[in-house]
Amino acid sequence: MGIEQKYRLHQSLGYQMSLTTRLQERRFEDQLKTLGLTRITWCILLAVEIEALLNPSDIAEFVGIDRTATSRALRQMETAGMIARGAGKEDGRTTLVALTDMGRDLQSRATPMARDNAQYWQGKLDSDEAQELRRLLSKMRHGEGTALTRL
């Protein structure tokens, strides 16, 4: 038997992906912070306004977080005045989420920040490299069976 190779953290593909993701998220979160948003609250605003997802379970699946984290974020967003929650018309046990004027305004103001962040990171690659990276990342996610694989 040969000598086992040492695990080199900085040469690990997983570490490189995680590090890049954290850098990308941090840059965007710093911009969102100026509006009083987090990446999660931004994603929830998008889920409701753009994707027309109104119930917490659908929002949780879209954002890729569990139901408990979604409920906590929705409570905070409701307290801050970004969303309103109410009972469904056909089933009073169903909770429906709607954006307030403030929530729509924040979503609208954060959109240019999201575009800027996406352009910043994509600008580091030429169009062929960006397309290849998307293909490779999609290939890596294939078969993982989570809601995130549909994004």
Buried (B, 14 or more C-beta within 10 A) or exposed (E): EEEEEEEEEEEEEEEEEEEEEEEBEEBBBEBBEEBEBBBBBBBBBBBBBEEEBBEBEBBBBBBBBEEEEBBEBBEBBBEBEBBEBEEEEEEEEBBBBEBBEBBBEBBEEBBEBBEEBEEEBBEEEEEEEBEEEEEEEEEEBEEEEEEEEEE
